[in-house]
Amino acid sequence: METTRKGYLGIDVGSVSTNLVILDEHAAVVAAVYRRTQGQPIKAVQEGLRELVSQLDEEVEIMGAGATGSARHLTGVITGADIVKNEITAHAVAASQVVPDVNTVLEIGGQDSKLIILDHGIVTDFAMNSVCAAGTGSFLDHQSARLGIPIEEFGDYAATSDSPAHIAGRCSVFAESDMIHKQQVGVAVEDIIYGLCHALVRNYLNNLAKGKDLKSPIVFQGGVAANAGMKRAFEDALETEVIVPAHHNVMGAIGSAILAMELELEPGESNFKGFEVSDLEYQTSSFTCKGCSNTCEVVRIKVDGKTLARWGGRCGKWELQDEGGVERKRKELLTRR
């Protein structure tokens, strides 16, 4: 790597996938990683950072770093993220970057799904589903294993179907029973697969979109957006075009990188600890605080015997605070949003 360019790092760590991106000063994707978390978020982030570096053909100075996802606080601590924000904001910011006048964001991941309503770039409503598997990517993963067909091929099968089988999609258990019955009576595999896509879409819309006006433009993102059958099923149900961004599977990471960019930090002002964090050994533990009747479970992370952060308490007694200039800029940005 001979020259140096400026970049912004975004990391989205969820229960199923860990996604990392580096954006240039124009918010274009320079490098992107999509990998499985496999229950080890710290390891996934460290290996993801190594993968990012391997994709670069020149040295990049990270001007700002952002973290999002269910493990965003942990990620923020180990990487030194300048801003840590929830997935709703991150996905909305990323979608607005790709489609500036977006009004609706459909996001389906492996273990949860989200619906975001925007008005002129501002989130006005949202809904999340993290309870029922029938509304998430794991639903299709399970059925693809049952059918013996790789999930990557579902879209191709669905594209050839003109008559999707009607499969009960309100519950993954009932859906599987219904799918088995359709197989037994000789329904074509492509119609069953497209029917499964329709079932997931019905479940998503019934659980998240009731009473909501889903206006165009509509952006579909998350890992499940790779399935062309799902895009087609959404378009059938909504009777309008659904846009799938080129980097649909790492949009949360893109949004967190853009949030870091909006901090407008000066060179050397970022808290990012460097790609060397990939080589450190972190220890995590938890304990129950008995200072009051809340009995909060407090999570603690250490490196080389030094406590980096603690969180989980309701009163803030155990939190480690950052009062630096980056923290002030972060608060100012969140106030604007």
C-alpha positions as CSV (number, residue, x, y, z in Angstrom):
1,M,0.0,0.0,0.0
2,E,1.8,3.1,-1.2
3,T,-0.6,6.1,-0.9
4,T,-2.9,7.2,1.9
5,R,-6.6,8.1,1.5
6,K,-9.2,9.2,3.9
7,G,-12.0,6.8,4.9
8,Y,-14.8,6.2,7.3
9,L,-15.4,2.9,9.0
10,G,-18.9,1.4,9.7
11,I,-19.6,-1.8,11.6
12,D,-22.9,-3.5,12.1
13,V,-22.9,-6.5,14.4
14,G,-26.1,-8.6,14.6
15,S,-26.9,-12.0,16.0
16,V,-26.5,-13.6,12.6
17,S,-24.2,-11.5,10.5
18,T,-21.4,-9.0,11.1
19,N,-20.9,-6.4,8.4
20,L,-18.1,-3.9,7.9
21,V,-17.5,-1.2,5.3
22,I,-15.1,1.6,4.6
23,L,-16.4,4.6,2.7
24,D,-14.4,7.2,0.9
25,E,-15.0,11.0,1.4
26,H,-17.9,10.8,-1.1
27,A,-19.7,8.0,0.8
28,A,-18.7,5.4,-1.9
29,V,-17.9,1.9,-0.7
30,V,-14.2,1.2,-0.8
31,A,-14.3,-2.2,0.9
32,A,-17.1,-4.3,2.4
33,V,-17.3,-7.5,4.4
34,Y,-20.3,-9.6,5.2
35,R,-19.7,-12.6,7.5
36,R,-21.4,-14.8,10.1
37,T,-21.3,-13.7,13.7
38,Q,-21.6,-17.3,15.0
39,G,-22.2,-16.2,18.5
40,Q,-18.7,-14.6,18.8
41,P,-19.1,-10.8,18.1
42,I,-15.6,-9.8,19.2
43,K,-14.0,-12.5,17.0
44,A,-16.3,-11.6,14.1
45,V,-15.3,-7.9,14.3
46,Q,-11.6,-8.7,14.6
47,E,-11.6,-11.1,11.6
48,G,-13.8,-8.7,9.7
49,L,-11.3,-5.9,10.2
50,R,-8.6,-8.1,8.8
51,E,-10.7,-8.9,5.8
52,L,-11.3,-5.2,5.2
53,V,-7.6,-4.5,5.2
54,S,-6.9,-7.3,2.8
55,Q,-9.2,-5.7,0.3
56,L,-7.4,-2.3,0.3
57,D,-4.8,-1.6,-2.3
58,E,-3.7,1.6,-0.6
59,E,-3.4,2.8,3.0
60,V,-6.5,4.4,4.5
61,E,-6.6,6.9,7.3
62,I,-9.8,6.3,9.3
63,M,-11.3,9.8,9.9
64,G,-14.3,8.4,11.9
65,A,-15.8,5.1,12.9
66,G,-19.4,4.2,13.7
67,A,-21.1,1.1,15.2
68,T,-24.6,-0.3,15.1
69,G,-26.4,-3.5,15.5
70,S,-27.4,-5.5,18.6
71,A,-23.8,-5.7,19.7
72,R,-23.1,-2.0,19.0
73,H,-22.0,-1.1,22.5
74,L,-19.5,-3.9,22.6
75,T,-18.3,-3.1,19.1
76,G,-17.9,0.6,20.0
77,V,-15.7,-0.2,23.0
78,I,-13.3,-2.6,21.3
79,T,-12.8,-0.5,18.1
80,G,-13.1,3.0,19.6
81,A,-16.1,4.0,17.6
82,D,-16.9,7.7,17.5
83,I,-20.6,7.2,17.3
84,V,-22.8,4.3,18.4
85,K,-26.4,4.3,17.1
86,N,-29.3,2.0,16.8
87,E,-30.1,0.0,13.6
88,I,-33.2,2.1,12.7
89,T,-31.2,5.3,12.3
90,A,-28.3,3.5,10.5
91,H,-30.5,1.8,8.0
92,A,-32.6,4.9,7.4
93,V,-29.4,7.0,6.8
94,A,-28.0,4.4,4.4
95,A,-31.2,4.1,2.4
96,S,-31.5,7.9,2.1
97,Q,-27.9,8.0,0.7
98,V,-28.9,5.5,-2.1
99,V,-32.4,6.8,-2.7
100,P,-32.6,10.4,-1.4
101,D,-36.4,10.6,-1.6
102,V,-37.0,7.2,-0.1
103,N,-40.3,6.9,1.9
104,T,-40.3,3.3,3.0
105,V,-37.5,0.9,4.0
106,L,-38.1,-2.8,4.2
107,E,-35.3,-4.6,6.1
108,I,-35.1,-8.3,6.8
109,G,-32.2,-10.0,8.4
110,G,-31.5,-13.5,9.8
111,Q,-33.2,-13.1,13.1
112,D,-35.3,-9.9,13.0
113,S,-37.0,-7.6,10.5
114,K,-37.7,-3.8,10.4
115,L,-40.0,-1.4,8.7
116,I,-39.0,2.3,8.6
117,I,-41.2,5.1,7.4
118,L,-39.5,8.4,6.3
119,D,-40.6,11.8,5.3
120,H,-38.0,14.0,3.6
121,G,-35.2,12.0,5.2
122,I,-36.6,12.0,8.7
123,V,-37.8,8.8,10.4
124,T,-41.5,9.3,11.3
125,D,-42.4,5.7,12.2
126,F,-40.9,2.3,12.5
127,A,-41.7,-1.2,13.6
128,M,-39.5,-4.2,14.5
129,N,-40.1,-7.9,14.8
130,S,-37.6,-10.1,16.7
131,V,-40.0,-12.6,18.1
132,C,-41.5,-14.7,15.2
133,A,-39.0,-16.6,13.0
134,A,-41.6,-16.7,10.2
135,G,-41.0,-13.0,9.5
136,T,-37.2,-13.3,9.2
137,G,-34.5,-14.8,7.0
138,S,-34.1,-17.9,9.3
139,F,-37.6,-18.9,8.0
140,L,-36.3,-19.3,4.5
141,D,-33.0,-20.8,5.7
142,H,-34.9,-23.6,7.5
143,Q,-37.1,-24.3,4.6
144,S,-34.2,-24.4,2.2
145,A,-32.6,-27.1,4.4
146,R,-35.8,-29.0,4.4
147,L,-36.1,-28.9,0.6
148,G,-32.4,-29.7,0.1
149,I,-31.9,-26.6,-2.1
150,P,-29.3,-23.9,-1.2
151,I,-30.8,-20.6,-0.1
152,E,-28.7,-18.9,-2.8
153,E,-30.7,-20.7,-5.5
154,F,-34.2,-19.8,-4.1
155,G,-34.4,-16.6,-6.2
156,D,-33.7,-18.5,-9.5
157,Y,-36.4,-21.1,-8.6
158,A,-38.9,-18.4,-7.7
159,A,-38.3,-16.6,-10.9
160,T,-39.6,-19.5,-12.9
161,S,-42.9,-19.8,-11.0
162,D,-46.1,-18.4,-12.4
163,S,-48.4,-19.9,-9.7
164,P,-47.0,-19.6,-6.1
165,A,-48.4,-22.2,-3.8
166,H,-50.4,-20.8,-0.9
167,I,-48.5,-21.7,2.3
168,A,-49.6,-20.7,5.8
169,G,-46.9,-18.3,6.8
170,R,-48.1,-17.0,10.2
171,C,-46.0,-19.7,12.0
172,S,-42.9,-21.5,10.8
173,V,-44.1,-24.8,12.2
174,F,-47.4,-24.6,10.3
175,A,-45.6,-23.4,7.2
176,E,-43.4,-26.4,7.2
177,S,-46.4,-28.8,7.6
178,D,-48.1,-27.0,4.8
179,M,-45.0,-27.2,2.6
180,I,-44.7,-30.9,3.2
181,H,-48.3,-31.4,2.2
182,K,-47.8,-29.4,-1.0
183,Q,-44.8,-31.7,-1.8
184,Q,-46.9,-34.8,-1.2
185,V,-49.6,-33.7,-3.5
186,G,-47.1,-33.0,-6.3
187,V,-46.9,-29.2,-6.3
188,A,-43.8,-28.0,-8.4
189,V,-40.8,-27.1,-6.3
190,E,-40.5,-23.6,-7.9
191,D,-44.1,-22.9,-6.9
192,I,-43.5,-24.0,-3.3
193,I,-40.4,-21.8,-3.1
194,Y,-42.2,-18.8,-4.5
195,G,-45.1,-19.6,-2.2
196,L,-42.7,-19.5,0.8
197,C,-41.5,-16.1,-0.4
198,H,-45.1,-14.9,-0.5
199,A,-45.7,-16.4,3.0
200,L,-42.8,-14.5,4.5
201,V,-44.0,-11.2,2.8
202,R,-47.5,-11.7,4.1
203,N,-46.2,-12.3,7.6
204,Y,-43.9,-9.3,7.4
205,L,-46.7,-7.0,6.2
206,N,-49.3,-8.3,8.7
207,N,-47.0,-7.9,11.6
208,L,-45.2,-4.7,10.8
209,A,-47.2,-2.7,8.3
210,K,-50.7,-2.8,9.7
211,G,-52.2,0.7,9.6
212,K,-49.1,2.1,7.9
213,D,-49.0,3.8,4.5
214,L,-46.1,2.3,2.5
215,K,-45.4,4.9,0.0
216,S,-42.9,4.7,-2.9
217,P,-40.0,4.9,-3.3
218,I,-39.5,1.7,-1.4
219,V,-36.1,0.3,-0.6
220,F,-35.6,-3.4,0.4
221,Q,-32.3,-4.2,2.3
222,G,-30.8,-6.7,4.6
223,G,-29.4,-10.2,3.7
224,V,-32.8,-11.5,2.5
225,A,-32.9,-8.8,-0.2
226,A,-30.4,-11.0,-2.1
227,N,-33.3,-13.3,-2.8
228,A,-34.9,-12.2,-6.1
229,G,-38.0,-14.2,-5.2
230,M,-38.5,-12.0,-2.1
231,K,-38.2,-8.8,-4.2
232,R,-40.8,-10.1,-6.7
233,A,-43.1,-11.2,-3.9
234,F,-43.0,-7.7,-2.3
235,E,-43.7,-6.1,-5.6
236,D,-46.7,-8.5,-6.1
237,A,-48.0,-7.6,-2.7
238,L,-47.4,-3.8,-2.8
239,E,-48.1,-3.4,-6.5
240,T,-45.2,-1.1,-7.0
241,E,-41.4,-1.3,-7.7
242,V,-39.1,-2.3,-4.9
243,I,-35.5,-1.1,-5.1
244,V,-32.7,-3.3,-3.9
245,P,-29.4,-1.4,-3.4
246,A,-26.2,-2.8,-4.7
247,H,-24.8,-3.2,-1.1
248,H,-28.1,-4.2,0.4
249,N,-26.5,-6.7,2.8
250,V,-24.3,-4.1,4.5
251,M,-26.6,-1.1,4.7
252,G,-26.5,-0.9,8.5
253,A,-22.7,-0.6,8.3
254,I,-22.9,2.0,5.6
255,G,-25.3,4.1,7.7
256,S,-23.1,4.0,10.7
257,A,-20.1,5.0,8.6
258,I,-22.1,8.0,7.2
259,L,-23.1,9.0,10.7
260,A,-19.4,9.0,11.6
261,M,-18.7,11.1,8.5
262,E,-21.3,13.7,9.6
263,L,-19.3,14.3,12.8
264,E,-16.8,16.1,10.6
265,L,-13.8,15.2,12.8
266,E,-10.4,16.7,12.2
267,P,-7.4,14.4,11.3
268,G,-6.3,12.6,14.5
269,E,-9.5,13.4,16.4
270,S,-11.2,10.1,15.9
271,N,-11.3,7.6,18.8
272,F,-10.7,4.7,16.4
273,K,-8.1,2.5,17.9
274,G,-6.7,1.2,14.6
275,F,-6.8,-2.1,12.8
276,E,-4.4,-3.4,15.3
277,V,-7.3,-4.2,17.6
278,S,-7.7,-7.4,15.5
279,D,-4.6,-8.8,17.4
280,L,-5.7,-7.9,21.0
281,E,-7.3,-10.4,23.4
282,Y,-10.4,-9.2,25.1
283,Q,-12.1,-10.7,28.1
284,T,-15.8,-10.2,28.8
285,S,-17.6,-11.0,32.0
286,S,-20.7,-9.9,33.9
287,F,-21.8,-9.5,37.5
288,T,-25.0,-8.6,39.3
289,C,-25.1,-5.3,41.1
290,K,-26.7,-5.6,44.5
291,G,-26.7,-1.9,45.2
292,C,-30.5,-1.7,45.0
293,S,-33.6,-3.8,44.2
294,N,-33.1,-3.5,40.5
295,T,-30.2,-6.1,40.7
296,C,-28.9,-5.1,37.3
297,E,-26.6,-7.4,35.3
298,V,-23.6,-5.4,34.4
299,V,-21.3,-6.4,31.5
300,R,-17.6,-5.7,31.8
301,I,-14.9,-5.9,29.1
302,K,-11.2,-6.0,29.8
303,V,-7.9,-6.1,27.8
304,D,-4.6,-6.8,29.4
305,G,-6.3,-6.7,32.8
306,K,-7.6,-3.2,32.3
307,T,-11.4,-2.5,32.3
308,L,-12.3,-0.7,29.1
309,A,-16.0,-0.4,29.7
310,R,-19.0,-1.5,31.7
311,W,-22.7,-1.2,30.8
312,G,-26.1,-2.6,31.7
313,G,-26.9,-0.8,34.9
314,R,-30.0,1.4,35.0
315,C,-28.6,4.1,37.2
316,G,-25.3,4.7,35.4
317,K,-23.2,3.8,38.5
318,W,-20.9,1.5,36.6
319,E,-20.7,3.3,33.3
320,L,-17.4,4.6,32.1
321,Q,-17.9,8.1,30.6
322,D,-16.2,9.8,27.6
323,E,-16.2,13.6,28.0
324,G,-13.9,14.4,25.1
325,G,-14.5,16.5,22.1
326,V,-15.7,13.6,20.0
327,E,-18.4,12.9,22.6
328,R,-19.6,16.4,22.4
329,K,-19.8,16.4,18.6
330,R,-21.6,13.0,18.8
331,K,-24.3,14.5,21.1
332,E,-24.7,17.6,18.9
333,L,-25.2,15.3,15.8
334,L,-27.8,13.1,17.6
335,T,-29.6,16.3,18.8
336,R,-29.9,17.4,15.2
337,R,-31.3,14.0,14.2
